[in-house]
Amino acid sequence: MLTRVVLVLLPATLISSPIKARATAPTRDPQALTLIASSVRPLTGSVTVNDVTVQATASYVAGSDKETGTATLAASANQQSLVQLNLSGGSRQEIRNGPVGAWIGTDGTAHSMAIHNCWTDGSWFFRLTTIHVRCSPSALINLEQSPIWR
């Protein structure tokens, strides 16, 4: 009997006590901004990197299917990317736009990517574009003032 009472009261308690959000927005940490800028400077000099294109050779193995060819990997600082594989068995593409993506196989048909395949950034092959997006002044906050860390 006691178990049934607890199960009935617990959901009622959770519903009747709403979580209160803090009204103040976290502030940016100037020291973090300076640290990020000084870390990126040796990689880029004074040039701002907005997009990148990488040419490469590619090997594709899926079970007994083994193909070789060329790859073109392109990414932009707005979290978009395109991976094109021109292989001996045909062309394949992977297109990412932020947290969503699609792939196109050798038959030319577009397919949505599963969400867990989009958890990493589309610019996985050139992390500097990720750093620019994630560490822009509007993205950095002082964690000590964040409600999560209080």
N, C-alpha and C positions, 0 to 999 in steps of 0.2 A: 504493500500500500504506500509506503514511504517513497518508493521509486517513482510511482505514478505522479505523486504530488510534485516532486522535484522536476520531472519532465514537463509538467504543465506550467510551473512557475518560472522556470528558466527562460523560455521564449517570451513570456509576458514581461519579464524584467528587462530583457534586451530591447524590446520594442518601446517600453515606457521611458527609457533613459537614453535620449539621443546624444550623439557625440557632438561636442561643441567645437567648432572650427575657430582658429584665431584669425582676426581681421587684418593683422599686419603682415605685409609681404616681406619675405626675407630680403636682405640687402646684399649687394655684390661685395665681394671681398677684394679690395684693390691689390692686396699682396698676392692673391691667387692670379689675378689678371697679369700682373707683372711677371710672375713666375712662368705662366704659360707663354707669354710673349717672348721671354728670354729663352725658353726651351725650343720654340719653333724657329727663332731667328737663325740658328746655325744650319737648319735644314733648308731654308728658303732664301736667306739673305734678307733683302728688303722687298722681295717680290711677294705679292699675295697670290696664292695658288687657288684658282677658282675651279679649274678642271684639269684632268689628266687623261692621256691616252697611252697605253702600254701595248707594244707589239711583242708577240712571243711565239715560240713553237709549242705545240700541244700534243699530249698523248692522252687518249680517252680509252678507258677500260671499263666495260660493264659486262661482267660475266665472261663469256667467251668472245665477246665483241671487242676487238682491239683496233683502234684507229689512230692515225697521226695526221697532223696538219698544222695550220697556223691559228693563232688566237689574237683577237683585238679586244682589249679591256679598256673601257672608258668610264670615267666617273666625274661627277661634278659636286661642288660644295653644297648643293641643295638636296643631297641624299638621293640622287638618281644615278643609275649605272646601267651599262650595257656590256655584256660579255658575248662576243661572237666567236664561235669555233667553226672554222672551215676545215672539215676533216675529210679523210678519204671516203667515208661512207655517207657524206652529206653535211649540210650546214645545221648548226644548232645555235640557239640564242637564249640568253637569260636576261630579262629586263627587270630592273628594280626601281621603284619610286617610293622612297621612304620605307614604311613597314609592310608594303605589299609588293608582289612581283608576279611575273609570268615567265613561262619558258616555252620555246617553240622548238619542236623536234624536227627530224629530217623530213617529215611529211608536211611541214608548213603550218600545222595546226597549233594555235595558242592555247595554253593551259594555265590556269591559276596555280600559283605556288602555295603549298601548305604554309600556314602562318608560322610554324616552328622553323621553317627554312628561311624566314625573313627576320629572325631575331638578331642576326648579325647585320652590320651595315652592308649596304650594297657595294661600298668601296673597300671591301676586305683586302684587296690587293694593293691599296695605296692609302695607308692610315692617316696621312696628313689631311686629307679632305674631311675625315671624321673629326680630327682634332679641331679644325677650324669651325665646324658646325657645333660640336659639343662644348667648345670652350670660348664661344663668342661672348662678348660682354653681357648680352642679354640672357645667356644660359648659365653663367656662373653665379652662385650664391654663397653666402657665408653659412656653412653648415651649423655653426654654433647658434645661429639665430633661427634655424629651420625648426618648425614644430616637431618634426620627426625625431630630432636629437635632444629635445628638452625632456 
